[in-house]
C-alpha cells in the first residue's frame, strides 16, 4: 500500500495528479481512494488531495502519516513536511519553494518543475513533471497507465497535448534517476 498527500495552490494541477494516479491504479486492478480538500478560494487558494493505492481493500481514505508528500508551493511544504512517515518521500517543487527540507529521516527530491515545464513550452505541465518523478521513485503505477488515463480523462480535442504530457513525465522521471 502507498498513501500520499499532493498539495499546492489551486490551479497547479494537484487534483489532476491525484486523479491520474487513482485512475491508473484502477486500470492496473488495484484498490484506490482519492479525496480532495480545497481552501475557501477557488484558483490560487490551497488545494490538496490524499491518494491511497493498494493491492488490498482500503480501510480509510484518511491519511495522517503519508509515505509520500508532494509540495508544489511553500505553504504546502510548511504544512505537510512534518507529517511524512520516517523513511518516506518528500517531493518539492524547487521552482516555487526557496527552502530545503529540514528532515534527515526521509528521501527528499527537489525538482524545478516550473522551469522544466517552461522548457517544454507549457507551464501547465509542471504537475506532470512532478508526477513523473513520483512514479519513478515509488513505482506506485506505471507511466503507461498514466498515459492511458490521460487518454480517458482528457477530452478528445485535447489529445494533441498527450505527447507533451508524456515528455513532462519522462523529464520528471529522469530527474530522479
C-alpha positions as CSV (number, residue, x, y, z in Angstrom):
1,X,0.0,0.0,0.0
2,X,1.2,3.5,-0.7
3,X,-0.6,6.6,0.7
4,X,0.2,10.1,-0.3
5,X,-0.7,13.8,0.0
6,X,-0.4,16.0,-3.0
7,X,-0.6,19.7,-2.2
8,X,-0.2,23.2,-3.8
9,X,-2.1,26.2,-4.9
10,X,-5.4,25.8,-6.7
11,X,-4.7,25.7,-10.4
12,X,-1.3,23.9,-10.1
13,X,-2.8,20.5,-11.1
14,X,-2.6,18.7,-7.7
15,X,-6.1,17.3,-8.1
16,X,-5.4,16.2,-11.6
17,X,-2.2,14.4,-10.4
18,X,-4.2,12.6,-7.7
19,X,-6.9,11.6,-10.1
20,X,-4.5,10.3,-12.7
21,X,-2.7,8.1,-10.1
22,X,-6.1,6.8,-8.9
23,X,-7.3,6.1,-12.4
24,X,-4.0,4.4,-13.4
25,X,-4.3,2.3,-10.2
26,X,-7.8,1.2,-11.2
27,X,-6.5,0.3,-14.8
28,X,-3.9,-1.9,-13.1
29,X,-6.6,-3.6,-11.0
30,X,-5.6,-2.0,-7.7
31,X,-7.7,-0.6,-4.9
32,X,-7.7,3.2,-4.9
33,X,-9.0,6.2,-3.0
34,X,-8.8,9.8,-3.9
35,X,-10.0,12.5,-1.5
36,X,-9.8,16.2,-2.4
37,X,-9.6,19.1,0.0
38,X,-9.9,22.7,-1.0
39,X,-9.2,26.0,0.7
40,X,-12.1,28.6,0.6
41,X,-10.7,30.3,-2.5
42,X,-11.0,28.7,-6.0
43,X,-7.9,29.4,-8.0
44,X,-4.9,30.5,-6.0
45,X,-6.2,29.0,-2.8
46,X,-4.6,26.0,-1.2
47,X,-5.6,22.6,-2.5
48,X,-4.6,19.1,-1.6
49,X,-5.7,15.6,-2.1
50,X,-5.0,12.3,-0.4
51,X,-4.5,9.2,-2.6
52,X,-4.2,5.6,-1.5
53,X,-3.2,2.8,-3.8
54,X,-3.2,-0.7,-2.5
55,X,-3.5,-4.4,-3.5
56,X,-5.8,-4.9,-0.6
57,X,-9.1,-3.2,0.3
58,X,-8.6,0.3,1.7
59,X,-9.9,0.7,5.3
60,X,-10.0,4.5,5.3
61,X,-9.1,7.3,2.8
62,X,-7.9,9.5,5.6
63,X,-4.1,9.8,5.6
64,X,-2.4,11.3,8.7
65,X,1.2,10.0,8.2
66,X,1.7,9.8,4.4
67,X,4.5,7.8,2.9
68,X,4.8,10.4,0.1
69,X,4.1,14.2,0.1
70,X,4.3,16.4,-2.9
71,X,4.7,20.1,-2.1
72,X,4.1,22.3,-5.1
73,X,4.4,25.6,-3.1
74,X,5.9,26.8,0.2
75,X,2.7,26.8,2.3
76,X,2.2,23.1,1.4
77,X,5.8,22.3,2.4
78,X,5.3,24.2,5.7
79,X,2.0,22.3,6.4
80,X,2.9,18.8,5.4
81,X,6.7,18.3,5.8
82,X,6.4,17.1,9.4
83,X,3.7,14.6,8.5
84,X,5.8,12.4,6.2
85,X,6.4,9.0,7.7
86,X,10.0,8.4,8.6
87,X,11.6,6.6,5.6
88,X,9.1,8.3,3.3
89,X,9.5,10.6,0.3
90,X,9.0,14.3,0.0
91,X,9.0,15.8,-3.5
92,X,9.5,19.6,-3.5
93,X,8.8,21.9,-6.5
94,X,12.1,23.9,-6.1
95,X,10.8,26.4,-8.7
96,X,8.5,27.9,-6.1
97,X,10.0,26.8,-2.8
98,X,13.1,28.6,-1.7
99,X,14.0,26.4,1.3
100,X,15.2,22.9,1.8
101,X,13.6,20.2,3.9
102,X,14.7,20.3,7.5
103,X,14.4,16.5,8.0
104,X,17.1,13.9,7.6
105,X,14.9,10.7,8.0
106,X,13.2,10.9,4.7
107,X,14.1,10.9,1.0
108,X,13.9,14.4,-0.5
109,X,13.6,15.1,-4.2
110,X,13.9,18.8,-5.2
111,X,12.7,19.3,-8.7
112,X,12.5,22.6,-10.6
113,X,9.1,21.6,-12.1
114,X,8.1,25.1,-13.4
115,X,11.5,25.6,-15.2
116,X,11.2,22.1,-16.8
117,X,7.6,22.8,-17.9
118,X,8.6,26.1,-19.4
119,X,11.4,24.4,-21.4
120,X,8.7,22.1,-22.7
121,X,6.7,25.2,-23.7
122,X,3.7,24.9,-21.3
123,X,3.8,25.8,-17.6
124,X,0.6,23.7,-17.1
125,X,2.6,20.5,-17.3
126,X,4.7,21.3,-14.2
127,X,2.4,18.9,-12.3
128,X,3.2,16.1,-14.9
129,X,6.9,16.7,-14.3
130,X,6.4,16.1,-10.6
131,X,4.2,13.1,-11.3
132,X,6.9,11.6,-13.5
133,X,9.3,12.0,-10.5
134,X,6.8,10.5,-8.1
135,X,6.1,7.4,-10.2
136,X,9.8,6.9,-11.0
137,X,10.6,7.0,-7.3
138,X,7.7,5.0,-5.9
139,X,6.7,2.7,-8.8
140,X,3.1,3.1,-7.5
141,X,1.7,2.9,-11.0
142,X,3.3,2.7,-14.5
143,X,3.9,5.6,-16.8
144,X,1.9,3.6,-19.4
145,X,-1.1,3.6,-17.1
146,X,-0.8,7.3,-16.5
147,X,-0.7,7.9,-20.3
148,X,-3.7,5.6,-20.8
149,X,-5.6,7.5,-18.0
150,X,-4.8,10.8,-19.8
151,X,-6.5,9.4,-22.9
152,X,-9.6,8.7,-20.8
153,X,-9.8,11.9,-18.8
154,X,-8.8,14.4,-21.5
155,X,-11.5,15.4,-23.9
156,X,-10.8,14.3,-27.5
157,X,-9.9,17.8,-28.7
158,X,-7.1,17.9,-26.0
159,X,-5.4,14.6,-27.0
160,X,-2.9,16.6,-29.0
161,X,-1.4,17.5,-25.6
162,X,-0.7,13.9,-24.6
163,X,2.8,13.8,-26.2
164,X,3.9,16.9,-24.2
165,X,2.5,15.4,-21.0
166,X,4.4,12.2,-21.8
167,X,7.6,14.2,-22.3
168,X,6.9,16.0,-19.0
169,X,6.6,12.6,-17.2
170,X,9.9,11.5,-18.8
171,X,11.7,14.7,-17.7
172,X,10.5,14.3,-14.2
173,X,11.5,10.6,-14.1
174,X,14.9,11.4,-15.5
175,X,15.4,13.9,-12.6
176,X,15.0,11.1,-10.1
177,X,17.4,8.8,-11.9
